[in-house]
Amino acid sequence: MGSPPSADPRVEAILRRGVAEIVVEAEFRKLLASGRPLRLKMGFDPSRPDIHLGHVVGLRKLRQLQDLGHQVVLIVGDWTARIGDPSGQSVTRPMLTEEEVRANAETYMKQFFKVVDREKTEVAWQSQWFNAFTLADVIRLASRFTVAQFLAREDFRKRYETGQPLGVHELLYPLLQAYDSIAVKADVEFGGTDQKFNLLVGRELQAMMGHTPQQCFLVPILVGTDGVQKMSKSLGNYIAIEDPPHEMFGKVMSIPDSLIMLYFELVTDVSDKGLAEFRSQLEERSVNPMVLKQRLAHEIVEQFYGHEAAKGAEEHFNKTFRQKEVPISSVRSFKVEVASYLSGQPPVKAATQFIDLTKVMVAAQLVGSRGEARRLMAQRAVELDGEIVENPLVDEKRMLDGSILKVGKLRFVKLIRDDVGKK
């Protein structure tokens, strides 16, 4: 069944491309046709400091509707972040401190507005209403739902049935997120498909409290660079929107060919006609996927850094990886105070000391954690001066002044030795 002849083509494009489900679409269309600016809610828990392309899928929808005159309301989940969204988690997540949440939120705020229009956005912190909550308020809120209703949620049910820990505080997460919709008078809430339960709880709570139920706009989950799991910083398969241009370009180039069209559809402005042409070319094998991937990488980098940066990133990639050259002059340097990175373990020989390379990788910001460093070593993705490193403990004599440490295909650093304090 086609769209009404009078339908705004911009609206139709927004509702057709990059949409998983709208609850309820007919009601949402009526709201859009009313001419009233809608309050579009999207919440972010600053449990980690970086926004990646997976978040951008929903943010782009907000920006598109914002450009039509609707009001975006960004919720900074400074309370729910302390719980940690249990969606899709098989274990209880550690609770963050208020200081950790605030620090992450400051970084988030700088990144939100790389996609949405700052001047047309209302920012609300949960603490504006939850700081005034009493225990009685929490009990009244919790009384509106049953444990059975929450155990209907797949991840909760699986953990309960398998005897895995399920904290009472985790059951509060959907309730608090739902109350946000009451506090900001949301007409529509946006989120990934993994957020469907939470968004529906908000819709139900609004109806219980005499408000007009919000519409739920669900966007697809962006698969990460590994081509298997959803994009996630904890999995290391993410592309952060603050990655340097050349690193962002290279990460896009590393995605499997099977994801090319998904990324084009969800995180670029290439026209539907252009997408159809690309899809046809891939199906007919009339184009090398590498060519389209470079176009994709250019589009994404340009979106965040502009044309010149995207052009430079492409040239850097071609020189570095396609021509098998490492541009030493452009690799950043990192000073290694050798004494600070010695393993502290008994040496194999009296004259031998070992540097823990995982510590160096974290300090040089090549990885997010020592665990990630060890995983990459196990995958043979770490090189020191062109030689694969699989053991975190490296003979300190092997690390020369000016050695190149390479992590994956995209991250390089020149190591500058500082032997002060070394015995």
C-alpha positions, 0 to 999 in steps of 0.5 A: 500500500503506497503512501498518501499523495500529499505525504511529505517525501522527507517524512516518507524517507525518514520512516522508510530508511534505517527503521526497524519498527515504529510502535505505533506507526499509524499514530506516529504519522498522525502526530507528524501530520498534526503540525505540532512540534513533537518532543523527541526523546532519546536517552544516553547513559554515560557509562562509557565516554565515547559515542560510536557509529552505533549510537549515530544511527538513532541520532541521525533520525533525531537530526532529520526530524529536528530539521523538520521543526521537531524538538529533540530532548536528550536525556543524560542518564546520570542516574541510570548510568550508575545502574548500567543498562542490563539490556543484552547483558548476561551478568550484573554490571558494576555500578559507577560512581557519580564522579565517573558518570559526570566525567563521562557525561562531559565527554558525551556532551561534546559529541552529541552535537556532532550530529544533532543541532545544539541550538534546537536541542533541549538537554535534560539530566535525570538528576533534575527529577530523581534527586528529589525522589524519596523512598516512597516515590520509588515504591509507588513507581515500582508498585505499578509493575509486577516481577512477572512483567519484567521477567518477560524480558528475555535477558532477565528471564534467561538469567533468572532461569539459569540461576545467574545473578539478577540484582533488584536494582537492575529491575529499576532500570526500565522504571527509571528510564520510563519515568524520564518520559513522564518528566520530559513529556515525550511524544516519541522515544528513540532507541535500538531494537535492544531497547524495545522493552524499556521504551514500551515500559515508558509508553505503558507508564505514561498511560497509567499516569494519565499521559498520552502514550509515547510512540516508540521509534526503533532503529536497527542495531549496527553490526561492529567491524568484526561483522558478527556482534553489535558495535560495542566499545567493550568488544573492541569492534567500534568506530568512535566518532572522535577517532582521528580521521585516518583511524576512522577511515581505516576502521571502515575499510576493515569491515567485512564486505557483507556490511558495506550496504548496511553502513551506507544505509544507516550512517550516510546520506547517499541517496536511495538511487545511489544505494540501489546502484551500489547494491546492483554493482555488488550483486553483479560483481561489476565493482571491486568491493574495495572501491565502494568501501573507500567511498563509504569511508570517505562519506563517514569521515567527511560527515564528522571532519569535512571534505579535506580531512576525508581526502587526507585520510584516504590518501593516508590509507592508500599510502600506508596500506595499499602501497604497504608503506608505514609513513614513519614521519606521520606516526605519533611518538610515545615516551616509554619510561622503561622503569615504569613498565618493567614486569616486576616478575623474576627474570629468566636470566640475571641480565634480562628484564622484561617490559609488560607491553600491555601496560605500554599499549594502554598508556599509549592509548592504542587499546582501552584495557590490558585485557584488550591488549592480551586478546589482540596479542592472542590474535597475532594482531600486535607487531613490534618493528614488524615482528608479531608479539604474542607474549606480553613480556618483551625483553626490554633490549628488543624495544629500541629507541624509535621502535614502531609498535603496531596494533591491528591494521590501523594503530601505530606509535613510535616508542621513545625510550627514557631509561632514567631510573632503570637499573 
